[in-house]
Amino acid sequence: MAYCLGLMKLSLYSVHISRILAIAMGIAILVVSILSATTNPQAASQPSFFGPSVPETKIEYYLPYPGILPDSPVYKIKAVRDQIKLWTTFNPIKKARLQLLYADKRINAARTLMEGGKSALAISTATKAEKYLESAVKASLYNKEMLTVLAKSIAKHKEILKTFQPPLEMALKTNELMAQQVAQALLEN
């Protein structure tokens, strides 16, 4: 009997000890995760000539390969093909997806052109990209699935437009208006 009571006490102690260890481990994990979230070495601001630097976040949105660039002699054939595809697409959501695809390809082409030193052509291409994006937004204001994709695309376009020299102020303003429209539509849906 005394032996059984001793085993019961021992098992109770082991249960209490295992609970205490589990709680201690949980607290340790919580403290480590809080400390790692607050001490981000990339977010540490380093003073510069213009004040403290603010780390930029990259928008996680895939831009499709632009294919033939506007400086190619066969680009006009591609542009005509794109227009024919748009004219022959009657489903509004499919048309909006196609416009979004064209917008994303063109903004990626504009970035490539800007990196290649062809700024005038890059600006023209970026402006066309924003027009396609604006058409996609207008066609998708009542489709929640498309709105979430458009919100990411608009943010990515803005990220790219900010890198242009000289900055494209009108395109950035249009981009901001589209972002507001999409945000409002997302709230309403």
C-alpha positions, -999 to 999 in steps of 0.1 A, spaced: 0 0 0 28 24 10 45 14 -22 14 23 -43 11 57 -26 48 63 -33 43 55 -70 12 78 -71 31 107 -55 60 101 -79 37 101 -109 19 132 -97 53 149 -93 63 139 -128 30 153 -142 36 186 -124 72 187 -135 63 180 -172 36 207 -171 61 232 -156 86 223 -182 60 227 -210 50 261 -197 87 272 -194 94 261 -230 63 279 -242 74 311 -224 110 307 -238 96 303 -274 74 333 -269 103 355 -256 126 344 -284 100 351 -311 92 385 -297 128 394 -295 135 382 -330 106 402 -344 117 434 -327 154 432 -335 154 431 -372 189 440 -384 177 451 -418 152 475 -403 178 494 -383 180 529 -397 213 542 -407 216 580 -409 225 594 -443 228 628 -458 190 630 -462 181 616 -428 175 581 -416 170 555 -443 137 536 -444 139 500 -456 118 494 -487 96 463 -489 94 445 -521 60 436 -534 56 398 -538 38 397 -572 50 378 -602 53 398 -634 52 377 -666 80 377 -691 74 407 -714 85 388 -746 92 410 -776 101 446 -764 87 477 -780 121 485 -796 119 454 -818 107 458 -854 81 430 -849 66 445 -818 38 461 -839 26 426 -849 25 417 -812 5 448 -804 -20 441 -832 -24 405 -820 -31 417 -785 -57 441 -797 -74 414 -818 -75 391 -787 -91 419 -767 -117 426 -794 -126 389 -796 -129 383 -759 -165 389 -748 -165 376 -712 -158 407 -690 -137 388 -664 -116 370 -691 -112 404 -708 -101 420 -675 -76 391 -669 -62 397 -704 -59 434 -698 -41 427 -665 -17 403 -683 -10 430 -709 -5 456 -682 19 434 -663 39 424 -694 42 461 -704 53 474 -670 79 446 -670 90 456 -705 91 492 -694 114 483 -665 136 463 -689 138 493 -713 146 517 -685 174 494 -673 187 493 -709 189 531 -710 159 537 -733 140 560 -710 117 576 -735 104 543 -748 102 530 -712 80 559 -702 57 554 -732 54 517 -724 47 523 -687 20 547 -696 3 521 -719 7 496 -691 -12 519 -667 -39 523 -692 -44 486 -695 -43 483 -657 -70 510 -654 -92 492 -679 -88 460 -659 -97 478 -627 -129 493 -643 -140 459 -656 -134 441 -623 -149 463 -596 -175 437 -587 -153 406 -588 -136 401 -554 -111 375 -567 -99 398 -594 -98 428 -570 -73 411 -547 -50 402 -577 -54 438 -590 -44 452 -556 -11 433 -557 -6 443 -593 -12 479 -586 13 479 -558 39 462 -580 33 487 -608 38 515 -582 70 500 -570 84 499 -605 71 534 -615 89 549 -585 122 536 -599 119 556 -631 141 586 -637 125 611 -642 96 600 -620 63 595 -638 41 617 -616 9 613 -637 12 575 -638 18 574 -601 -12 596 -594 -33 573 -617 -19 543 -599 -29 558 -565 -64 565 -577 -67 529 -589 -54 516 -556 -81 536 -538 -108 523 -561 -98 487 -556 -95 492 -518 -130 508 -517 -145 480 -538 -128 453 -516 -144 470 -485 -178 470 -502 -177 434 -513 
